[in-house]
Amino acid sequence: MGICSIKQMTTRKLLVLSTIHQISVLLLSDALTVSETSPDAPNSDDTTSINHPRNLATEALYINQNFRRMVLKRNEEPFKYDNPRLPFDEGDTDADSCVAYKYRSWYLGRQADGTEVRLICRTEHDGVTTGPNGETQMLTIKAFNEWDSRMASGVDWRSKLDTQKGAVLATELQNNSCKLAKWTLQALLAGSDQIKFGYVSRLSIRNSASHVILGTQQYKPTEFATNITLNLDNAWGILRCIIDHCMKQPPGKYLLLKDPNKVRILSFQLSWIEMGRE
């Protein structure tokens, strides 16, 4: 599947994102958490509030989709893999042609009974750029979003981003550590050469539909993982423990639940009644 090349942006260039259009259904697996690990996580009881956790997740999802499209050059021939076939329905004309999917396999050892454990993962590249030596580099593109700096232990990006970008990133790491770790692992699994972050803020804290890009930042995924103390070997070990636990369970449907602020994962077996209510 073809992907487009990336264009460079300066930290001072302001670009207004298009108005976000709501859709009727949002899969929870597609939603992006916002300030989930903040000491003052958003907890509005008003489901119609733009700062309700679910509405913030929807906003973050569309910000990331729009940001990725905005930083891609549209006037150049897209980069194509050797096998550009769509991995989805060939008749789906609405498929996002600016994401490349790459299927990768990892060997995770053997179980106690000698059965091999292999992971097949569909990874994504959001764009390509040209490296310092003219080589093609794969990119993972993500966006942080500022919704209200007065809440969730935030800092004002407009006054801090140019002079104290490290402080802004440190605050994002505190408030969104789970999401940052997930993005970094996605880039590492895909084999991306760079991960590009955008800093996107609301034009007005009372309007969740219009946004401005305040700046960008770029890292090598391995270096960024070190910066946020993400241990890849430990991540593989956690995955293997989850797999071993699941393989010991009887056939059925299960729910894995991770508390964002606790070092534990809970598993629940769903009854047939609960499954029928989905």
Beta strands, then each sheet from edge to edge (+ up, - down):
strand 1: 15-17
strand 2: 100-110
strand 3: 116-125
strand 4: 127-130
strand 5: 136-146
strand 6: 194-204
strand 7: 207-219
strand 8: 254-258
strand 9: 265-269
sheet 1: 1+ 7- 6+ 5+ 4-
sheet 2: 2+ 3-
sheet 3: 8+ 9-
end
